[in-house]
Amino acid sequence: MWVAKCPRCGFAVRWNPRGARAPLRLWARTRTLNVRFGIALSGGQAAGLIAFAIGALLVDRRNELAELEHLGEARRAELLAIYAMFAASAAVGAAVSAIAFAPHRSMAVRLLCAWLLGAAPVTIAVSLFALLVGGRSSRGEVVEALQLGGVRMALACAAVPLASALLAYAMAPLQSRLTRFAARRFRRTQNFHSAGIQHA
């Protein structure tokens, strides 16, 4: 049984339910921070991996992207559908990461954290590994892709962070409402248990 002790003499003075739950509250807060940080990093890292996949897709289809207007309707729709699937996945991952990062900060700061702390290291590391393994042929493909459709590739890559920002701003009110609802429910449960312990 947890008891409250006098800070000077160390003798037990009374049973303190609030003090008894203090280590549990500390553990719960630490666990919540760990879970939130894990979600934030995982979402950002997933967005980084998918961003690398988008870059690899753009480099691999560089010839078709350079002549996008001259492709058939079916092939153009197929390429756009593949890109949209990857882009939407990366945007969702980055938006979830931004929402989980530092709720007391502005959304712009949280988005920067999601992309700079979560996505960018993974994208850079995987890209460097692929370039080192591929050698000169891989570097030549990247240079050729930038020469053929550098502007289109830049726009396609920039659309992903923009979509993630729109998603994050749209999801933030829902997340705050769910957080307030969970906090109210937790406080009601704690008050109920405290009242029961005091009456007992």
CORQUI-V18551 format. One line per field, one symbol per residue. ss: DSSP state (~ for helix, > for strand, _ for the rest). phi: phi as a letter, one per 30 degrees, with the letter a starting at -180 (. if undefined). burial: # if it has 16 or more other C-alpha atoms within 10 Angstrom, else .. Layout:
# CORQUI-V18551
ss = ???
phi = ???
burial = ???
This chain:
# CORQUI-V18551
ss = ___>>______>>>__~~~~_~~~~~~~~~~~~~~~~~~~~~~~~~~~~~~~~~~~~~~~_~~~~~_~~~__~~~~~~~~~~~~~~~~~~~~~~~~~~~~______~~~~~~~~~~~~~~~~~~~~~~~~~~~~_~~~~~~~~~~~~~~~~~~~~~~~~~~~~~~~~~~~~~~~~~~~~~~~~~~~~~~~~~~~~~~~~_
phi = .dbdcddcciddcadbddddceddddddddddddddddddddddddddddddddddddddcdddddcddcdddddddddddddddddddddddddddddddhddcdddddddddddccdeddddddddddddddidddddddddddddbddddddddddddddddddddddedddddddddddddddddddddddddddd
burial = ...#............#..................##.#################..##..#.###............#...#..#################....#..######..######..##...#..........#..##.###..#..##..##.###.###..#..#.........................
